Amino acid sequence: MNIRYLGILSATAAVVLLSFSGAVQAGGGRGGDGGGTCSTATLNGAYGFIGHGEILGLLDPSNMLHPFTTPSILDDVALISFDGKGTFTRTDFGSINGVPKGGDTGFNPFQSGTYTVNADCTGTMSVVYTAGGSVPANVETDLNIVIVDDGTQIESVVYRASVPFAQSAPGYSCSMNCVQGVQESFEGKKVSVHGFR
């Protein structure tokens, strides 16, 4: 009878050790200190993204939020193709307060960007709209990202959004290169075709 319990305990211990091993590998070690499994090459190929959030107001140079009278609600879907070397192309469709961005009901392919990936599977993305689309050129969105599920999923939060033209909020205005205060998150999943990645 004791042998049976030892067998169960041994099997349980093996499962726990394997779980810890996988957690450390996916997270790059304790506290993100080395031993990670991610690199720029981790992001390679197409990922479908969905985003939701609010544009709350404008940030002044001291990073103080000057809220709009009413926040603007943003919804967005995008397809991003990573090259595995630190750059990507992006096409998206979004709406702000129920109105298509720039008045365009189609997807906007006039976007590109750069990304970084740390060994602990954290990183950054910077999306820039280029000339030719319905959204003005040089609108930029910067995000902090975490790569999960063996590189097949990206979780992200916007930390900076800027527009090149003048905007105002009650008690504050900027003439150009206005930084918006936003509360937005995006989730991306690797596109699979017939079950293959």
C-alpha positions in Angstrom: 0.0 0.0 0.0 2.9 2.4 0.8 4.4 1.6 -2.6 1.2 2.7 -4.4 1.2 6.1 -2.6 4.9 6.5 -3.4 4.1 5.9 -7.1 1.3 8.5 -7.0 3.6 11.0 -5.2 6.4 10.4 -7.7 4.1 10.9 -10.7 2.7 14.1 -9.1 6.2 15.4 -8.4 7.2 14.7 -12.1 4.2 16.7 -13.3 5.0 19.6 -11.0 8.6 19.7 -12.1 7.6 19.6 -15.8 5.2 22.4 -15.2 7.9 24.5 -13.5 10.3 23.7 -16.3 7.8 24.9 -19.0 7.0 28.0 -17.0 10.6 29.0 -16.6 11.3 28.3 -20.3 8.4 30.3 -21.5 9.1 33.2 -19.2 12.8 33.4 -19.7 13.8 32.3 -16.2 13.0 33.9 -12.8 12.4 37.6 -13.1 13.2 37.6 -16.8 17.0 37.1 -16.2 18.4 35.2 -19.1 17.7 31.7 -20.3 14.7 32.9 -22.4 13.4 31.4 -25.5 12.3 34.4 -27.6 14.1 36.5 -30.2 13.2 38.7 -33.1 12.8 35.6 -35.2 10.0 34.4 -32.9 7.6 36.7 -34.7 7.6 35.5 -38.3 4.5 35.4 -40.5 1.0 36.7 -40.3 -0.9 37.4 -37.1 -4.6 38.5 -36.8 -5.2 41.2 -34.2 -8.2 42.6 -32.5 -8.1 45.8 -30.4 -10.4 47.8 -28.2 -10.0 50.8 -26.0 -10.6 54.5 -25.5 -8.9 57.7 -26.6 -9.1 59.7 -23.3 -7.6 63.1 -24.1 -4.2 64.7 -24.7 -0.9 64.4 -22.8 1.1 67.6 -22.2 5.0 67.5 -22.1 4.9 66.7 -18.3 2.7 63.6 -19.2 -0.4 65.1 -17.5 -3.7 64.0 -19.1 -6.1 66.7 -20.3 -9.3 64.7 -20.9 -11.6 65.2 -23.7 -15.2 66.1 -22.8 -16.2 62.6 -23.9 -13.6 59.8 -24.5 -13.6 58.2 -28.0 -14.2 54.4 -28.2 -11.8 52.6 -30.5 -12.3 49.1 -32.1 -9.9 47.7 -34.6 -9.0 44.5 -36.5 -5.7 44.1 -38.2 -3.4 41.7 -40.1 0.3 42.1 -39.4 3.0 40.2 -41.3 6.3 40.0 -39.3 9.5 39.3 -41.2 11.4 37.7 -38.3 14.0 40.5 -38.6 12.4 43.4 -36.8 10.0 44.9 -39.3 6.4 44.3 -40.4 3.6 45.4 -42.6 0.1 46.0 -41.3 -3.4 46.5 -42.7 -6.4 47.3 -40.5 -9.9 48.5 -40.3 -11.0 50.5 -37.3 -13.9 52.6 -36.0 -13.9 55.5 -33.5 -17.2 56.1 -31.8 -18.9 53.9 -34.4 -17.5 55.8 -37.4 -14.9 54.2 -39.7 -11.4 55.8 -39.2 -10.9 58.4 -41.9 -14.3 57.6 -43.3 -13.0 54.5 -45.1 -15.1 51.3 -44.8 -12.3 49.2 -46.3 -9.0 48.0 -44.9 -6.1 50.5 -44.8 -2.8 48.8 -46.0 -0.7 51.9 -45.8 1.1 51.0 -42.6 4.4 49.6 -41.6 6.4 49.2 -38.4 9.3 47.9 -36.4 9.4 45.5 -33.4 11.8 44.3 -30.8 11.8 41.0 -28.9 13.7 40.3 -25.6 14.9 36.9 -24.5 12.1 36.9 -21.8 9.4 37.2 -24.5 8.6 40.9 -23.8 9.1 43.5 -26.5 7.8 46.5 -28.3 6.0 47.3 -31.5 5.7 50.7 -33.3 3.0 51.1 -36.0 3.3 54.1 -38.4 0.7 55.1 -41.0 2.2 56.0 -44.3 1.0 58.3 -47.1 -1.9 57.0 -49.3 -4.5 55.9 -46.8 -7.5 57.6 -45.3 -5.6 58.0 -42.0 -3.0 60.8 -42.2 0.6 59.9 -42.6 2.8 59.7 -39.5 0.1 58.7 -37.1 2.0 56.4 -34.8 1.0 53.9 -32.1 3.7 52.3 -29.8 2.9 49.2 -27.8 4.6 47.0 -25.2 4.1 43.3 -26.0 4.3 39.9 -24.4 4.6 36.8 -26.6 2.9 33.7 -25.2 1.8 30.2 -26.3 5.1 29.2 -28.0 5.1 32.4 -30.1 1.6 32.0 -31.5 -0.1 34.8 -29.4 0.8 38.4 -28.7 -0.7 40.4 -25.8 -0.1 44.2 -26.0 -1.0 47.5 -24.5 -0.5 50.9 -26.1 1.9 53.1 -24.2 2.0 56.0 -26.7 -0.2 57.3 -29.5 0.6 60.4 -31.5 -0.9 62.3 -34.4 0.9 64.9 -36.5 -1.9 67.5 -36.5 -3.3 70.0 -34.0 -5.8 68.8 -31.4 -7.3 70.3 -28.3 -8.9 69.3 -25.0 -10.6 71.5 -22.5 -7.8 73.7 -21.0 -5.0 72.4 -23.4 -4.1 72.3 -27.0 -1.1 71.3 -29.1 -0.1 72.6 -32.4 1.6 69.5 -33.9 2.8 66.1 -33.0 0.1 65.7 -30.4 0.4 62.8 -27.9 -3.0 61.2 -27.1 -3.8 59.7 -23.7 -5.2 56.2 -24.5 -6.3 53.1 -22.8 -6.1 50.5 -25.5 -5.1 46.8 -25.8 -4.6 44.5 -28.7 -4.4 40.7 -28.9 -2.8 38.9 -31.9 -2.9 35.2 -32.9 -0.8 33.5 -35.5 -2.7 32.8 -38.6 -3.0 29.1 -39.3 -3.9 27.5 -42.6 -5.6 24.1 -42.4 -4.1 23.5 -39.0 -0.5 24.3 -40.0 1.4 27.3 -38.8 
